[in-house]
Amino acid sequence: MHLAENYQNLLKKNLFKHRDLYARLVFLREVKPEAFCSAGVIRNLIWSVAHDQHYALSQTEIDVIFYDAEDESGFEQRHLAEILKQQFPENDWDVVNQAWVHQWYITEDGASIPPLQSIQHALSLWPETATAVAVRLLENNALEIIAPFGLDDLFELKLRWNAALVSHDIFMQRMEEKQFLQKWNKLSLL
């Protein structure tokens, strides 16, 4: 078994073992099967496990992303956020239809971005490689993983800047705001 496959199995094992997160994946599959849990909730779980820390999901922001070019009004995004908040009010739900991010996202220099083409495309622009991970539970309980940079940095505890959209200054600002190195001292800043 090569490393990438091993990391995929480890991700699945950790997600399935965390009852609260697994319950949210199951519910998400029931209400919007094409939606993915992504970003911090996955990264923080894996890094907490690697540091032998308990990862409590209450009071945690959970990013949910999907791609629906037909939902120009944003109804699906608002509706899904409402359903998730009703079912799991202890979480702060950040639900974003990636097909319409170009309508509101502005770069540091005030420019708009072109329309995103897919979930993969969206993730490929996120500030850190270890954060650019999305998962969804399929009907057969298989886990679909989208990680344009792979899972190596996530599991090898590497904080690596992705220069595709944000500057290194913004990346460093995020490091300070999120206090990654203070929370998880085994991380390497590259």
MDTraj code that builds the backbone (N, CA, C; nanometers):
import mdtraj as md
import numpy as np

residues = "MET HIS LEU ALA GLU ASN TYR GLN ASN LEU LEU LYS LYS ASN LEU PHE LYS HIS ARG ASP LEU TYR ALA ARG LEU VAL PHE LEU ARG GLU VAL LYS PRO GLU ALA PHE CYS SER ALA GLY VAL ILE ARG ASN LEU ILE TRP SER VAL ALA HIS ASP GLN HIS TYR ALA LEU SER GLN THR GLU ILE ASP VAL ILE PHE TYR ASP ALA GLU ASP GLU SER GLY PHE GLU GLN ARG HIS LEU ALA GLU ILE LEU LYS GLN GLN PHE PRO GLU ASN ASP TRP ASP VAL VAL ASN GLN ALA TRP VAL HIS GLN TRP TYR ILE THR GLU ASP GLY ALA SER ILE PRO PRO LEU GLN SER ILE GLN HIS ALA LEU SER LEU TRP PRO GLU THR ALA THR ALA VAL ALA VAL ARG LEU LEU GLU ASN ASN ALA LEU GLU ILE ILE ALA PRO PHE GLY LEU ASP ASP LEU PHE GLU LEU LYS LEU ARG TRP ASN ALA ALA LEU VAL SER HIS ASP ILE PHE MET GLN ARG MET GLU GLU LYS GLN PHE LEU GLN LYS TRP ASN LYS LEU SER LEU LEU".split()
xyz = np.array([
    [0.0852, -0.1178, 0.0000],
    [0.0000, 0.0000, 0.0000],
    [0.0896, 0.1240, 0.0000],
    [0.0682, 0.2135, -0.0970],
    [0.1523, 0.3322, -0.1004],
    [0.0989, 0.4388, -0.0038],
    [0.1799, 0.5404, 0.0201],
    [0.1534, 0.6425, 0.1209],
    [0.0197, 0.7126, 0.1023],
    [-0.0124, 0.7536, -0.0186],
    [-0.1375, 0.8261, -0.0440],
    [-0.2581, 0.7424, -0.0026],
    [-0.2557, 0.6147, -0.0376],
    [-0.3657, 0.5252, -0.0016],
    [-0.3711, 0.5053, 0.1493],
    [-0.2560, 0.4959, 0.2120],
    [-0.2497, 0.4825, 0.3569],
    [-0.3105, 0.6058, 0.4247],
    [-0.2789, 0.7256, 0.3747],
    [-0.3348, 0.8482, 0.4317],
    [-0.4859, 0.8558, 0.4104],
    [-0.5332, 0.8079, 0.2962],
    [-0.6778, 0.8050, 0.2725],
    [-0.7462, 0.7127, 0.3739],
    [-0.6873, 0.5969, 0.3973],
    [-0.7429, 0.5038, 0.4959],
    [-0.7387, 0.5620, 0.6372],
    [-0.6302, 0.6300, 0.6696],
    [-0.6191, 0.6943, 0.8010],
    [-0.7240, 0.8044, 0.8180],
    [-0.7462, 0.8820, 0.7130],
    [-0.8475, 0.9872, 0.7189],
    [-0.9848, 0.9259, 0.7431],
    [-1.0168, 0.8230, 0.6670],
    [-1.1459, 0.7557, 0.6830],
    [-1.1603, 0.6993, 0.8242],
    [-1.0573, 0.6335, 0.8734],
    [-1.0608, 0.5747, 1.0070],
    [-1.0877, 0.6818, 1.1132],
    [-1.0180, 0.7936, 1.1038],
    [-1.0348, 0.8997, 1.2031],
    [-1.1708, 0.9677, 1.1938],
    [-1.2197, 0.9874, 1.0730],
    [-1.3521, 1.0481, 1.0565],
    [-1.4618, 0.9557, 1.1082],
    [-1.4501, 0.8268, 1.0800],
    [-1.5524, 0.7320, 1.1226],
    [-1.5473, 0.7082, 1.2731],
    [-1.4306, 0.7225, 1.3315],
    [-1.4129, 0.7004, 1.4750],
    [-1.4686, 0.8172, 1.5581],
    [-1.4693, 0.9355, 1.5004],
    [-1.5199, 1.0539, 1.5706],
    [-1.6721, 1.0568, 1.5529],
    [-1.7442, 1.0087, 1.6538],
    [-1.8892, 0.9896, 1.6407],
    [-1.9640, 1.1153, 1.5996],
    [-1.9280, 1.2284, 1.6597],
    [-1.9992, 1.3529, 1.6295],
    [-1.9797, 1.3961, 1.4846],
    [-1.8576, 1.3887, 1.4370],
    [-1.8316, 1.4278, 1.2990],
    [-1.8950, 1.3283, 1.2020],
    [-1.8877, 1.2016, 1.2354],
    [-1.9508, 1.0997, 1.1518],
    [-2.1014, 1.1243, 1.1417],
    [-2.1647, 1.1600, 1.2532],
    [-2.3090, 1.1883, 1.2531],
    [-2.3409, 1.3050, 1.1588],
    [-2.2539, 1.4039, 1.1547],
    [-2.2763, 1.5174, 1.0656],
    [-2.2568, 1.4777, 0.9189],
    [-2.1610, 1.3908, 0.8926],
    [-2.1413, 1.3409, 0.7562],
    [-2.2623, 1.2598, 0.7093],
    [-2.3166, 1.1777, 0.7976],
    [-2.4348, 1.0979, 0.7638],
    [-2.5536, 1.1898, 0.7356],
    [-2.5746, 1.2888, 0.8221],
    [-2.6857, 1.3812, 0.8023],
    [-2.6685, 1.4611, 0.6732],
    [-2.5484, 1.5071, 0.6472],
    [-2.5216, 1.5821, 0.5246],
    [-2.5516, 1.4967, 0.4016],
    [-2.5150, 1.3708, 0.4076],
    [-2.5441, 1.2791, 0.2961],
    [-2.6954, 1.2679, 0.2747],
    [-2.7723, 1.2677, 0.3844],
    [-2.9180, 1.2551, 0.3741],
    [-2.9822, 1.3799, 0.3146],
    [-2.9341, 1.4968, 0.3523],
    [-3.0010, 1.6199, 0.3094],
    [-2.9439, 1.6811, 0.1817],
    [-2.8154, 1.6592, 0.1549],
    [-2.7531, 1.7126, 0.0319],
    [-2.6337, 1.6252, -0.0030],
    [-2.6605, 1.5132, -0.0704],
    [-2.5555, 1.4138, -0.0972],
    [-2.4347, 1.4667, -0.1736],
    [-2.4514, 1.5743, -0.2509],
    [-2.3391, 1.6263, -0.3290],
    [-2.2521, 1.7245, -0.2507],
    [-2.2879, 1.7516, -0.1252],
    [-2.2117, 1.8470, -0.0432],
    [-2.0990, 1.7770, 0.0327],
    [-1.9949, 1.8536, 0.0618],
    [-1.8740, 1.8040, 0.1282],
    [-1.8486, 1.8816, 0.2571],
    [-1.8013, 1.8136, 0.3599],
    [-1.7405, 1.8805, 0.4751],
    [-1.5969, 1.9098, 0.4337],
    [-1.5466, 2.0245, 0.4758],
    [-1.4143, 2.0621, 0.4277],
    [-1.3387, 2.1476, 0.5289],
    [-1.2137, 2.1696, 0.4959],
    [-1.1274, 2.2684, 0.5619],
    [-1.0968, 2.2363, 0.7071],
    [-1.1198, 2.3336, 0.7932],
    [-1.0738, 2.3284, 0.9316],
    [-1.1221, 2.2099, 1.0122],
    [-1.2455, 2.1688, 0.9935],
    [-1.2977, 2.0586, 1.0746],
    [-1.2184, 1.9300, 1.0495],
    [-1.1745, 1.9109, 0.9261],
    [-1.0959, 1.7920, 0.8924],
    [-0.9519, 1.8098, 0.9398],
    [-0.8942, 1.9240, 0.9042],
    [-0.7558, 1.9542, 0.9435],
    [-0.7405, 1.9473, 1.0959],
    [-0.8299, 2.0119, 1.1685],
    [-0.8183, 2.0177, 1.3147],
    [-0.8344, 1.8812, 1.3794],
    [-0.9214, 1.7979, 1.3234],
    [-0.9363, 1.6614, 1.3752],
    [-0.8051, 1.5847, 1.3602],
    [-0.7496, 1.5860, 1.2405],
    [-0.6272, 1.5081, 1.2155],
    [-0.5112, 1.5610, 1.2993],
    [-0.4966, 1.6911, 1.3087],
    [-0.3876, 1.7468, 1.3879],
    [-0.4078, 1.7235, 1.5373],
    [-0.5317, 1.7247, 1.5827],
    [-0.5576, 1.6948, 1.7240],
    [-0.5238, 1.5497, 1.7553],
    [-0.5629, 1.4595, 1.6672],
    [-0.5303, 1.3173, 1.6856],
    [-0.3786, 1.2993, 1.6887],
    [-0.3086, 1.3648, 1.5980],
    [-0.1622, 1.3523, 1.5913],
    [-0.0931, 1.4078, 1.7159],
    [-0.1629, 1.4950, 1.7887],
    [-0.1077, 1.5540, 1.9109],
    [-0.1709, 1.4943, 2.0370],
    [-0.2403, 1.3808, 2.0207],
    [-0.3066, 1.3132, 2.1332],
    [-0.3996, 1.4067, 2.2094],
    [-0.4710, 1.4912, 2.1361],
    [-0.5667, 1.5842, 2.1962],
    [-0.7084, 1.5389, 2.1618],
    [-0.7989, 1.5612, 2.2566],
    [-0.9406, 1.5354, 2.2296],
    [-0.9909, 1.6467, 2.1381],
    [-1.0675, 1.6111, 2.0362],
    [-1.1227, 1.7115, 1.9460],
    [-1.2732, 1.7193, 1.9666],
    [-1.3154, 1.8222, 2.0384],
    [-1.4580, 1.8433, 2.0649],
    [-1.5180, 1.9228, 1.9497],
    [-1.6297, 1.8766, 1.9012],
    [-1.6916, 1.9394, 1.7858],
    [-1.7880, 2.0520, 1.8225],
    [-1.8345, 2.0556, 1.9471],
    [-1.9281, 2.1617, 1.9848],
    [-1.8569, 2.2971, 1.9781],
    [-1.9310, 2.3974, 1.9387],
    [-1.8802, 2.5345, 1.9221],
    [-1.7736, 2.5449, 1.8136],
    [-1.7737, 2.4505, 1.7214],
    [-1.6768, 2.4493, 1.6125],
    [-1.7448, 2.4939, 1.4840],
    [-1.6717, 2.5709, 1.4034],
    [-1.7219, 2.6055, 1.2714],
    [-1.6994, 2.4859, 1.1791],
    [-1.8015, 2.4544, 1.1029],
    [-1.7903, 2.3460, 1.0060],
    [-1.8190, 2.4037, 0.8671],
    [-1.7200, 2.3916, 0.7795],
    [-1.7346, 2.4386, 0.6422],
    [-1.7975, 2.3282, 0.5584],
    [-1.9019, 2.3649, 0.4867],
    [-1.9676, 2.2732, 0.3938],
    [-1.9667, 2.3410, 0.2574],
    [-1.9200, 2.2671, 0.1587],
    [-1.9134, 2.3223, 0.0235],
    [-1.9834, 2.2298, -0.0748],
    [-2.0367, 2.2906, -0.1796],
    [-2.0956, 2.2148, -0.2893],
    [-2.0830, 2.2995, -0.4146],
    [-2.1158, 2.2425, -0.5279],
    [-2.1044, 2.3139, -0.6546],
    [-2.2348, 2.2984, -0.7305],
    [-2.3077, 2.4094, -0.7447],
    [-2.4350, 2.4077, -0.8162],
    [-2.4472, 2.5362, -0.8966],
    [-2.4101, 2.5301, -1.0242],
    [-2.4122, 2.6479, -1.1108],
    [-2.5543, 2.6959, -1.1402],
    [-2.6534, 2.6114, -1.1146],
    [-2.7937, 2.6485, -1.1397],
    [-2.8526, 2.7332, -1.0268],
    [-2.7921, 2.7310, -0.9099],
    [-2.8484, 2.7996, -0.7926],
    [-2.7958, 2.9435, -0.7816],
    [-2.8293, 3.0233, -0.8816],
    [-2.7812, 3.1607, -0.8876],
    [-2.8354, 3.2465, -0.7736],
    [-2.9542, 3.2159, -0.7254],
    [-3.0176, 3.2955, -0.6197],
    [-2.9564, 3.2703, -0.4819],
    [-2.8855, 3.1585, -0.4663],
    [-2.8285, 3.1243, -0.3366],
    [-2.9254, 3.0521, -0.2448],
    [-3.0427, 3.0148, -0.2973],
    [-3.1434, 2.9476, -0.2147],
    [-3.0892, 2.8191, -0.1533],
    [-3.0255, 2.7348, -0.2349],
    [-2.9749, 2.6054, -0.1853],
    [-2.8736, 2.6251, -0.0719],
    [-2.7877, 2.7222, -0.0865],
    [-2.6870, 2.7514, 0.0154],
    [-2.7549, 2.7931, 0.1469],
    [-2.8490, 2.8866, 0.1388],
    [-2.9195, 2.9337, 0.2589],
    [-3.0026, 2.8218, 0.3218],
    [-3.0708, 2.7466, 0.2366],
    [-3.1571, 2.6380, 0.2851],
    [-3.0752, 2.5301, 0.3563],
    [-2.9639, 2.4917, 0.2979],
    [-2.8794, 2.3898, 0.3602],
    [-2.8237, 2.4400, 0.4934],
    [-2.7798, 2.5636, 0.4976],
    [-2.7283, 2.6205, 0.6232],
    [-2.8359, 2.6169, 0.7309],
    [-2.9587, 2.6492, 0.6939],
    [-3.0716, 2.6482, 0.7878],
    [-3.0963, 2.5077, 0.8439],
    [-3.0994, 2.4094, 0.7553],
    [-3.1234, 2.2702, 0.7962],
    [-3.0130, 2.2224, 0.8906],
    [-2.8888, 2.2517, 0.8562],
    [-2.7756, 2.2082, 0.9390],
    [-2.7785, 2.2769, 1.0760],
    [-2.8126, 2.4051, 1.0792],
    [-2.8204, 2.4781, 1.2067],
    [-2.9321, 2.4231, 1.2947],
    [-3.0424, 2.3832, 1.2328],
    [-3.1527, 2.3245, 1.3099],
    [-3.1121, 2.1904, 1.3701],
    [-3.0451, 2.1088, 1.2925],
    [-3.0069, 1.9750, 1.3380],
    [-2.8906, 1.9781, 1.4370],
    [-2.7949, 2.0665, 1.4141],
    [-2.6741, 2.0751, 1.4978],
    [-2.6489, 2.2212, 1.5364],
    [-2.7320, 2.2755, 1.6271],
    [-2.7207, 2.4177, 1.6625],
    [-2.5916, 2.4522, 1.7369],
    [-2.5226, 2.3520, 1.7876],
    [-2.3979, 2.3773, 1.8611],
    [-2.2802, 2.4077, 1.7692],
    [-2.3022, 2.3978, 1.6393],
    [-2.1969, 2.4286, 1.5422],
    [-2.2297, 2.5563, 1.4661],
    [-2.1240, 2.6209, 1.4216],
    [-2.1364, 2.7373, 1.3355],
    [-2.1147, 2.6861, 1.1934],
    [-2.2185, 2.6887, 1.1116],
    [-2.2138, 2.6304, 0.9783],
    [-2.1807, 2.7374, 0.8746],
    [-2.0755, 2.7141, 0.7995],
    [-2.0369, 2.8023, 0.6902],
    [-2.0578, 2.7235, 0.5613],
    [-2.1721, 2.7469, 0.4974],
    [-2.2110, 2.6729, 0.3785],
    [-2.1902, 2.7625, 0.2569],
    [-2.1127, 2.7139, 0.1604],
    [-2.0804, 2.7955, 0.0429],
    [-2.0929, 2.7135, -0.0850],
    [-2.1728, 2.7665, -0.1767],
    [-2.1816, 2.7112, -0.3113],
    [-2.0635, 2.7678, -0.3891],
    [-1.9680, 2.6837, -0.4197],
    [-1.8446, 2.7278, -0.4836],
    [-1.8660, 2.7801, -0.6260],
    [-1.9791, 2.7497, -0.6870],
    [-2.0074, 2.7971, -0.8224],
    [-2.0252, 2.9486, -0.8277],
    [-2.0548, 3.0090, -0.7135],
    [-2.0850, 3.1526, -0.7130],
    [-1.9886, 3.2346, -0.6289],
    [-1.8779, 3.1782, -0.5867],
    [-1.7792, 3.2503, -0.5058],
    [-1.7261, 3.3728, -0.5804],
    [-1.7136, 3.3614, -0.7111],
    [-1.6612, 3.4739, -0.7901],
    [-1.7503, 3.5976, -0.7815],
    [-1.8743, 3.5819, -0.7372],
    [-1.9660, 3.6960, -0.7255],
    [-1.9312, 3.7856, -0.6067],
    [-1.8629, 3.7297, -0.5077],
    [-1.8349, 3.8095, -0.3878],
    [-1.6886, 3.8105, -0.3438],
    [-1.6084, 3.7158, -0.3879],
    [-1.4691, 3.7092, -0.3419],
    [-1.3852, 3.8153, -0.4125],
    [-1.3137, 3.8935, -0.3329],
    [-1.2256, 3.9980, -0.3848],
    [-1.0838, 3.9681, -0.3348],
    [-0.9864, 3.9756, -0.4237],
    [-0.8472, 3.9519, -0.3857],
    [-0.7931, 4.0719, -0.3081],
    [-0.6739, 4.0556, -0.2533],
    [-0.6103, 4.1631, -0.1761],
    [-0.5984, 4.2928, -0.2546],
    [-0.5775, 4.2813, -0.3841],
    [-0.5609, 4.4026, -0.4657],
    [-0.6935, 4.4515, -0.5255],
    [-0.8053, 4.3969, -0.4748],
    [-0.9369, 4.4455, -0.5155],
    [-0.9934, 4.3844, -0.6421],
    [-0.9288, 4.2830, -0.6941],
    [-0.9755, 4.2199, -0.8184],
    [-1.0749, 4.1071, -0.7889],
    [-1.1614, 4.0840, -0.8839],
    [-1.2518, 3.9693, -0.8776],
    [-1.1763, 3.8464, -0.9270],
    [-1.2297, 3.7313, -0.8957],
    [-1.1708, 3.6079, -0.9473],
    [-1.2634, 3.5512, -1.0551],
    [-1.2096, 3.4739, -1.1482],
    [-1.2979, 3.4121, -1.2480],
    [-1.3836, 3.3033, -1.1823],
    [-1.4934, 3.2664, -1.2448],
    [-1.5781, 3.1608, -1.1884],
    [-1.4988, 3.0322, -1.1648],
    [-1.5257, 2.9690, -1.0535],
    [-1.4635, 2.8405, -1.0227],
    [-1.5343, 2.7320, -1.1032],
    [-1.4602, 2.6315, -1.1438],
    [-1.5146, 2.5289, -1.2324],
    [-1.5626, 2.4034, -1.1603],
    [-1.5184, 2.3851, -1.0346],
    [-1.5508, 2.2616, -0.9629],
    [-1.5068, 2.2751, -0.8174],
    [-1.5396, 2.1758, -0.7376],
    [-1.4907, 2.1693, -0.5998],
    [-1.3380, 2.1589, -0.6008],
    [-1.2858, 2.0744, -0.6871],
    [-1.1401, 2.0567, -0.6993],
    [-1.0724, 2.1910, -0.7287],
    [-1.1274, 2.2662, -0.8225],
    [-1.0725, 2.3972, -0.8584],
    [-1.0761, 2.4908, -0.7379],
    [-1.1879, 2.4934, -0.6675],
    [-1.2012, 2.5797, -0.5491],
    [-1.0947, 2.5448, -0.4446],
    [-1.0829, 2.4172, -0.4128],
    [-0.9862, 2.3740, -0.3119],
    [-0.8428, 2.4067, -0.3534],
    [-0.8167, 2.4048, -0.4814],
    [-0.6804, 2.4313, -0.5295],
    [-0.6368, 2.5758, -0.5056],
    [-0.7293, 2.6607, -0.4637],
    [-0.6984, 2.8016, -0.4383],
    [-0.6892, 2.8339, -0.2895],
    [-0.7196, 2.7394, -0.2035],
    [-0.7239, 2.7686, -0.0604],
    [-0.5838, 2.7964, -0.0069],
    [-0.5722, 2.8771, 0.0998],
    [-0.4435, 2.9309, 0.1470],
    [-0.3391, 2.8300, 0.1933],
    [-0.3825, 2.7189, 0.2542],
    [-0.2862, 2.6179, 0.3009],
    [-0.3191, 2.4843, 0.2363],
    [-0.2161, 2.4117, 0.2016],
    [-0.2361, 2.2821, 0.1365],
    [-0.3077, 2.1828, 0.2285],
    [-0.2770, 2.1857, 0.3574],
    [-0.3373, 2.0902, 0.4513],
    [-0.4842, 2.1194, 0.4781],
    [-0.5280, 2.2401, 0.4453],
    [-0.6677, 2.2786, 0.4652],
    [-0.7515, 2.2464, 0.3420],
    [-0.6886, 2.2287, 0.2287],
    [-0.7570, 2.2077, 0.1013],
    [-0.8009, 2.0625, 0.0863],
    [-0.8918, 2.0217, 0.1748],
    [-0.9416, 1.8841, 0.1769],
    [-1.0928, 1.8883, 0.1975],
    [-1.1635, 1.8102, 0.1198],
    [-1.3088, 1.7990, 0.1347],
    [-1.3475, 1.6516, 0.1311],
    [-1.4470, 1.6160, 0.2119],
    [-1.4926, 1.4765, 0.2181],
    [-1.6447, 1.4712, 0.2180],
    [-1.6948, 1.3640, 0.1615],
    [-1.8385, 1.3364, 0.1733],
    [-1.8577, 1.1867, 0.1821],
    [-1.9624, 1.1503, 0.2519],
    [-1.9961, 1.0100, 0.2723],
    [-2.0902, 0.9671, 0.1601],
    [-2.0545, 0.8596, 0.0927],
    [-2.1377, 0.8072, -0.0153],
    [-2.2371, 0.7054, 0.0404],
    [-2.3336, 0.6661, -0.0416],
    [-2.4389, 0.5735, 0.0030],
    [-2.3850, 0.4430, 0.0591],
    [-2.2771, 0.3924, 0.0027],
    [-2.2216, 0.2638, 0.0476],
    [-2.1238, 0.2810, 0.1646],
    [-2.1248, 0.4001, 0.2256],
    [-2.0354, 0.4370, 0.3363],
    [-1.8898, 0.4524, 0.2939],
    [-1.8669, 0.4546, 0.1637],
    [-1.7331, 0.4906, 0.1164],
    [-1.7170, 0.6405, 0.1359],
    [-1.5945, 0.6836, 0.1455],
    [-1.5658, 0.8248, 0.1660],
    [-1.5040, 0.8800, 0.0384],
    [-1.5675, 0.9814, -0.0194],
    [-1.5073, 1.0505, -0.1324],
    [-1.4206, 1.1626, -0.0757],
    [-1.2963, 1.1648, -0.1182],
    [-1.2001, 1.2645, -0.0710],
    [-1.1528, 1.3453, -0.1911],
    [-1.1610, 1.4771, -0.1784],
    [-1.1016, 1.5645, -0.2793],
    [-0.9920, 1.6437, -0.2093],
    [-0.8706, 1.6268, -0.2549],
    [-0.7547, 1.6935, -0.1955],
    [-0.6547, 1.7225, -0.3080],
    [-0.6667, 1.8401, -0.3726],
    [-0.5817, 1.8674, -0.4883],
    [-0.4320, 1.8623, -0.4602],
    [-0.3909, 1.8800, -0.3354],
    [-0.2486, 1.8736, -0.2989],
    [-0.2142, 1.7421, -0.2300],
    [-0.3094, 1.6489, -0.2279],
    [-0.2890, 1.5236, -0.1576],
    [-0.3102, 1.5419, -0.0075],
    [-0.2811, 1.4373, 0.0661],
    [-0.3003, 1.4390, 0.2115],
    [-0.1683, 1.4389, 0.2879],
    [-0.0569, 1.4407, 0.2156],
    [0.0744, 1.4330, 0.2810],
    [0.0946, 1.5442, 0.3840],
    [0.0724, 1.6687, 0.3441],
    [0.0963, 1.7795, 0.4371],
    [0.0053, 1.7713, 0.5590],
    [-0.1175, 1.7291, 0.5385],
    [-0.2114, 1.7147, 0.6499],
    [-0.1581, 1.6139, 0.7515],
    [-0.1177, 1.4967, 0.7060],
    [-0.0736, 1.3913, 0.7973],
    [0.0715, 1.4061, 0.8421],
    [0.1501, 1.4769, 0.7640],
    [0.2908, 1.4974, 0.8021],
    [0.3102, 1.6291, 0.8771],
    [0.1969, 1.6905, 0.9146],
    [0.1941, 1.8090, 1.0017],
    [0.2731, 1.9262, 0.9436],
    [0.2485, 1.9510, 0.8160],
    [0.3193, 2.0592, 0.7468],
    [0.2235, 2.1724, 0.7129],
    [0.2617, 2.2927, 0.7532],
    [0.1879, 2.4135, 0.7170],
    [0.2557, 2.4740, 0.5956],
    [0.1934, 2.4537, 0.4804],
    [0.2546, 2.4984, 0.3555],
    [0.1617, 2.5989, 0.2882],
    [0.2199, 2.7131, 0.2505],
    [0.1461, 2.8171, 0.1806],
    [0.1164, 2.7744, 0.0384],
    [-0.0075, 2.7982, -0.0035],
    [-0.0481, 2.7798, -0.1423],
    [-0.0573, 2.9188, -0.2052],
    [0.0305, 2.9490, -0.2967],
    [0.0404, 3.0830, -0.3568],
    [-0.0622, 3.1100, -0.4669],
    [-0.1530, 3.0168, -0.4935],
    [-0.2447, 3.0309, -0.6067],
    [-0.3361, 3.1531, -0.5971],
    [-0.3717, 3.1954, -0.4755],
    [-0.4669, 3.3052, -0.4636],
    [-0.4276, 3.4104, -0.3602],
    [-0.3716, 3.3682, -0.2476],
    [-0.3398, 3.4654, -0.1421],
    [-0.1889, 3.4863, -0.1296],
    [-0.1531, 3.6027, -0.0810],
    [-0.0116, 3.6365, -0.0621],
    [0.0442, 3.5630, 0.0594],
    [0.1756, 3.5612, 0.0676],
    [0.2405, 3.5017, 0.1836],
    [0.2051, 3.5802, 0.3105],
    [0.1875, 3.7107, 0.2985],
    [0.1472, 3.7927, 0.4143],
    [0.0114, 3.7477, 0.4691],
    [-0.0838, 3.7222, 0.3803],
    [-0.2163, 3.6756, 0.4233],
    [-0.2040, 3.5369, 0.4875],
    [-0.1243, 3.4518, 0.4284],
    [-0.0989, 3.3186, 0.4850],
    [-0.0445, 3.3319, 0.6278],
    [0.0546, 3.4188, 0.6476],
    [0.1142, 3.4373, 0.7807],
    [0.0140, 3.4992, 0.8780],
    [-0.0685, 3.5854, 0.8277],
    [-0.1743, 3.6447, 0.9100],
    [-0.2685, 3.5345, 0.9609],
    [-0.3034, 3.4439, 0.8726],
    [-0.3878, 3.3299, 0.9120],
    [-0.3182, 3.2433, 1.0168],
    [-0.1878, 3.2236, 1.0017],
    [-0.1131, 3.1434, 1.0985],
    [-0.1275, 3.2043, 1.2386],
    [-0.1161, 3.3360, 1.2448],
    [-0.1279, 3.4055, 1.3734],
    [-0.2703, 3.4014, 1.4270],
    [-0.3664, 3.4351, 1.3416],
    [-0.5070, 3.4386, 1.3836],
    [-0.5555, 3.3020, 1.4325],
    [-0.5203, 3.2004, 1.3613],
    [-0.5685, 3.0660, 1.3948],
    [-0.4812, 2.9961, 1.4986],
    [-0.3651, 3.0518, 1.5261],
    [-0.2726, 3.0003, 1.6278],
    [-0.2409, 2.8520, 1.6096],
    [-0.2191, 2.8126, 1.4850],
    [-0.1884, 2.6732, 1.4549],
    [-0.0683, 2.6230, 1.5351],
    [0.0396, 2.6979, 1.5343],
    [0.1633, 2.6525, 1.5991],
    [0.1507, 2.6476, 1.7505],
    [0.0651, 2.7311, 1.8070],
    [0.0430, 2.7286, 1.9510],
    [-0.0440, 2.6083, 1.9909],
    [-0.1424, 2.5769, 1.9092],
    [-0.2332, 2.4646, 1.9386],
    [-0.1674, 2.3292, 1.9144],
    [-0.0847, 2.3225, 1.8081],
    [-0.0252, 2.1958, 1.7671],
    [0.1242, 2.2165, 1.7461],
    [0.2024, 2.1902, 1.8497],
    [0.3455, 2.2245, 1.8472],
    [0.4326, 2.1324, 1.7606],
    [0.3767, 2.0250, 1.7088],
    [0.4546, 1.9386, 1.6191],
    [0.4500, 1.9854, 1.4737],
    [0.3704, 2.0884, 1.4458],
    [0.3590, 2.1380, 1.3087],
    [0.4892, 2.2012, 1.2626],
    [0.5156, 2.1898, 1.1332],
    [0.6308, 2.2571, 1.0708],
    [0.5762, 2.3619, 0.9752],
    [0.6255, 2.4831, 0.9910],
    [0.5899, 2.5913, 0.8998],
    [0.6905, 2.5919, 0.7870],
    [0.6447, 2.5689, 0.6643],
    [0.7357, 2.5615, 0.5491],
    [0.7297, 2.6888, 0.4673],
])
top = md.Topology()
chain = top.add_chain()
for i, resn in enumerate(residues, 1):
    res = top.add_residue(resn, chain, resSeq=i)
    for name in ("N", "CA", "C"):
        top.add_atom(name, md.element.get_by_symbol(name[0]), res)
traj = md.Trajectory(xyz[None], top)
